[in-house]
Amino acid sequence: MEELKKPDALARLETCLKQGPQIDLNTEHCLSGGMYARTIHIPAGTVLVGTTHKTDHLNVVCGDISVSTDTGMRRLSGYCVLPTRAGMKRVGYAHADTIWTTVCKTDLLVIEEIEDELVEESDQLQTRQHLISTKELKKMEES
């Protein structure tokens, strides 16, 4: 897994994962006092690649997951708080069901605008894929 620190290896993994079946991570959003919390529910056995963050933020993790960190791969078991610096893109493997909450500072109130503000590849977020699917479904219903 140490090779995944290299951007080209991470990109190859991401391309490979996108070709396989996708799961719904049940993204939840919470806004309060200039903070945004984004929670995903990662089932055991899931391999995932995140997006590149534009800002520093905190992650609150409960479960058992191996993830890339600023210092290499690290297994997080139980309850952990993990800081992330701007520019970080994580890869992970959930050994058990895991809840992952990312907490960021923002003055925005619209989720899509917040996503654009906080990550480089916002169009690749699962919430955006769901929006696309919903729009396509609506078009089909109207036809």
Sine and cosine of phi, psi and omega as CSV:
sin_phi,cos_phi,sin_psi,cos_psi,sin_omega,cos_omega
0.00,0.00,-0.31,0.95,-0.01,-1.00
-0.86,0.50,-0.50,0.86,0.00,-1.00
-0.90,0.44,-0.34,0.94,-0.06,-1.00
-0.94,0.33,-0.14,0.99,0.10,-1.00
-0.92,0.38,-0.40,0.92,-0.01,-1.00
-0.98,0.20,0.78,-0.63,-0.06,-1.00
-0.83,0.56,-0.61,0.79,-0.03,-1.00
-0.93,0.37,-0.60,0.80,0.04,-1.00
-0.92,0.38,-0.65,0.76,0.03,-1.00
-0.90,0.43,-0.66,0.75,0.02,-1.00
-0.90,0.43,-0.64,0.77,0.03,-1.00
-0.90,0.44,-0.69,0.73,0.03,-1.00
-0.88,0.47,-0.71,0.70,-0.02,-1.00
-0.87,0.48,-0.69,0.73,0.03,-1.00
-0.88,0.47,-0.68,0.73,0.01,-1.00
-0.89,0.45,-0.71,0.71,-0.01,-1.00
-0.90,0.43,-0.59,0.81,-0.01,-1.00
-0.92,0.40,-0.39,0.92,0.00,-1.00
-0.99,0.17,-0.31,0.95,-0.01,-1.00
-1.00,0.00,0.01,-1.00,0.03,-1.00
-0.90,0.44,0.58,-0.82,-0.01,-1.00
-0.96,-0.27,0.49,-0.87,0.05,-1.00
-0.88,-0.48,0.38,-0.92,0.04,-1.00
-1.00,0.03,0.86,-0.50,0.00,-1.00
-1.00,0.03,0.15,0.99,0.07,-1.00
0.75,0.67,0.87,0.49,-0.03,-1.00
-0.91,0.41,0.76,-0.65,0.07,-1.00
-0.89,-0.46,0.57,-0.82,-0.02,-1.00
-0.85,-0.52,0.59,-0.81,0.06,-1.00
-0.58,-0.82,0.78,-0.62,0.05,-1.00
-0.90,-0.44,0.72,-0.70,0.03,-1.00
-0.29,-0.96,0.80,-0.60,0.13,-0.99
0.80,0.60,0.66,0.75,0.01,-1.00
0.98,0.20,0.25,0.97,0.05,-1.00
-0.85,-0.53,0.53,-0.85,0.04,-1.00
-0.83,-0.56,0.80,-0.61,0.07,-1.00
-0.90,-0.43,0.76,-0.65,-0.01,-1.00
-0.85,-0.53,0.90,-0.44,-0.07,-1.00
-0.92,-0.39,0.73,-0.69,0.11,-0.99
-0.86,-0.52,0.49,-0.87,0.01,-1.00
-0.94,-0.35,0.93,-0.36,-0.11,-0.99
-0.97,-0.23,0.91,-0.41,0.02,-1.00
-0.94,0.35,0.48,-0.88,0.07,-1.00
-0.81,0.59,0.63,-0.78,0.04,-1.00
1.00,0.04,0.00,1.00,-0.03,-1.00
-1.00,0.10,0.72,-0.69,0.18,-0.98
-0.96,-0.28,0.74,-0.67,-0.02,-1.00
-0.58,-0.81,0.42,-0.91,0.06,-1.00
-0.82,-0.58,0.76,-0.65,0.00,-1.00
-1.00,0.05,-0.21,-0.98,0.06,-1.00
-0.96,-0.29,0.27,-0.96,0.00,-1.00
-0.98,0.19,0.85,-0.53,-0.03,-1.00
-0.99,0.12,0.66,-0.75,0.02,-1.00
-1.00,0.05,-0.30,0.95,-0.09,-1.00
-0.76,-0.65,0.29,-0.96,0.16,-0.99
-0.95,0.30,0.53,-0.84,0.01,-1.00
-0.36,-0.93,0.06,-1.00,0.05,-1.00
-0.90,-0.44,0.51,-0.86,0.10,-1.00
-0.86,-0.51,0.72,-0.69,0.09,-1.00
-0.92,-0.40,0.86,-0.51,-0.14,-0.99
-0.84,-0.54,0.70,-0.71,0.09,-1.00
-0.71,-0.71,0.91,-0.41,-0.03,-1.00
0.49,-0.87,-0.65,-0.76,0.00,-1.00
-0.50,-0.87,0.96,-0.27,-0.10,-0.99
-0.57,-0.82,0.63,-0.78,0.16,-0.99
-0.99,-0.14,0.79,-0.62,-0.04,-1.00
-0.67,-0.74,0.42,-0.91,0.10,-0.99
-0.97,0.23,0.66,-0.75,0.03,-1.00
-0.78,-0.63,0.01,-1.00,0.04,-1.00
-0.87,0.50,-0.38,0.92,-0.05,-1.00
-0.93,-0.37,0.24,0.97,0.00,-1.00
0.91,-0.41,-0.14,-0.99,-0.01,-1.00
-0.93,0.36,0.61,-0.79,-0.01,-1.00
-0.57,-0.82,0.69,-0.72,0.06,-1.00
-1.00,-0.06,0.83,-0.56,0.00,-1.00
-0.95,-0.30,0.89,-0.45,0.00,-1.00
-0.86,-0.51,0.63,-0.77,-0.02,-1.00
0.99,0.15,-0.74,-0.68,-0.05,-1.00
-0.94,-0.35,0.79,-0.61,-0.01,-1.00
-0.62,-0.78,0.51,-0.86,0.17,-0.99
-0.89,-0.46,0.80,-0.59,-0.12,-0.99
-0.78,-0.62,0.86,-0.51,0.07,-1.00
-0.98,0.21,0.47,-0.88,0.06,-1.00
-0.72,-0.69,0.71,-0.70,0.03,-1.00
-1.00,-0.03,0.43,-0.90,0.08,-1.00
-0.81,0.59,0.62,-0.79,0.01,-1.00
1.00,-0.09,-0.17,0.98,-0.03,-1.00
-0.98,0.18,0.67,-0.74,0.12,-0.99
-0.77,-0.64,0.85,-0.52,-0.10,-0.99
-0.99,-0.16,0.46,-0.89,0.19,-0.98
-0.81,-0.59,0.57,-0.82,-0.04,-1.00
-0.51,-0.86,0.30,-0.96,0.11,-0.99
-0.70,-0.71,0.85,-0.52,-0.01,-1.00
-1.00,0.06,0.90,-0.44,0.06,-1.00
-0.98,0.21,-0.46,0.89,0.03,-1.00
-0.59,-0.81,0.25,-0.97,0.07,-1.00
-0.78,0.63,0.74,-0.68,-0.10,-1.00
-0.70,-0.71,0.65,-0.76,0.11,-0.99
-0.95,-0.31,0.79,-0.61,-0.07,-1.00
-0.82,-0.57,0.88,-0.48,0.03,-1.00
-0.90,-0.44,0.80,-0.60,0.08,-1.00
-0.98,-0.21,0.76,-0.65,-0.02,-1.00
-0.88,-0.47,0.81,-0.58,-0.04,-1.00
-0.72,-0.69,0.41,-0.91,0.09,-1.00
-1.00,0.03,0.69,-0.72,0.07,-1.00
-0.36,-0.93,0.47,-0.88,0.12,-0.99
-0.97,-0.23,-0.05,1.00,-0.03,-1.00
-0.99,0.13,0.31,-0.95,-0.03,-1.00
-0.82,-0.57,-0.14,0.99,-0.01,-1.00
-0.97,-0.23,0.82,-0.57,-0.12,-0.99
-0.82,0.57,-0.74,0.67,0.00,-1.00
-0.86,0.51,-0.64,0.76,0.03,-1.00
-0.92,0.39,-0.62,0.78,0.03,-1.00
-0.90,0.43,-0.71,0.71,0.03,-1.00
-0.85,0.53,-0.69,0.72,0.03,-1.00
-0.88,0.47,-0.62,0.79,-0.02,-1.00
-0.94,0.35,-0.55,0.84,-0.19,-0.98
-0.99,-0.14,-0.45,0.90,-0.06,-1.00
-0.75,-0.66,0.46,-0.89,-0.02,-1.00
-0.94,0.35,-0.73,0.68,-0.12,-0.99
-0.97,-0.23,0.81,0.58,-0.09,-1.00
-0.87,0.49,-0.48,0.88,0.02,-1.00
-0.93,0.37,-0.28,0.96,0.01,-1.00
-1.00,-0.04,-0.12,0.99,-0.01,-1.00
-0.90,0.44,0.56,-0.83,-0.01,-1.00
-0.87,0.49,-0.54,0.84,0.04,-1.00
-0.89,0.46,-0.56,0.83,0.04,-1.00
-0.96,0.29,-0.61,0.79,0.03,-1.00
-0.90,0.44,-0.62,0.78,0.05,-1.00
-0.90,0.44,-0.66,0.75,0.02,-1.00
-0.89,0.46,-0.66,0.75,0.02,-1.00
-0.89,0.46,-0.72,0.69,0.00,-1.00
-0.87,0.50,-0.66,0.75,0.00,-1.00
-0.90,0.43,-0.68,0.73,0.02,-1.00
-0.90,0.44,-0.67,0.74,0.02,-1.00
-0.90,0.43,-0.65,0.76,0.02,-1.00
-0.89,0.46,-0.68,0.74,0.00,-1.00
-0.89,0.46,-0.66,0.75,0.03,-1.00
-0.88,0.47,-0.66,0.75,0.00,-1.00
-0.90,0.44,-0.64,0.77,0.00,-1.00
-0.92,0.40,-0.57,0.82,-0.02,-1.00
-0.96,0.27,-0.38,0.93,-0.04,-1.00
-0.97,0.24,0.00,0.00,0.00,0.00
